[in-house]
């Protein structure tokens, strides 16, 4: 595991995210590019667990932490439906998480401990960005174009991403969710 992550430099910018599966990942990335978002080709379609974070690498500690978290968190259903925006606070249009919010929150809370402990600048709000830092016309177009977007899938893993020297985010390692779902009482 750690050997696979040897491309991480002594100081790196990392992120932890859920990948959106195909065909929806390509569809949303194509829309993001069509809206004029210059980051569309450098950011895979994802749902952020830990936003871009600069770390001093201790790969063994980071890897053990993420492996341990993955063993405690069960797979879960996720549904993305419709659009929303963070405007006027932030010029972002995103796809809404309509099912799986609490599972995303629990995963984010568990990952943001140990070597990734930090106080986020905003409360955690799971979402999939489709337009960012564009003019109001492009943001409005993104909001309207994807208003009827709807997909559902099972989240079975999460990924450590590394921001490369070429400004492209790449998945560096995958962590399978293998925890048990809590028993549901009637």
Secondary structure by P-SEA (a helix, b strand, c coil): ccccccccccbbbbbbbbbbccaaaaaaaaaaaaaccccccccccccccccccccccaaaaaaaaaaaaaaaccbbbbbbcbbbbcccccbbbbbbbccaaaaaaaaaaaaacccccccccccbbbbbbccccccaaaaaaaaaaaccbbbbbbbcbbbbbbbccccccccccccccccccccccc
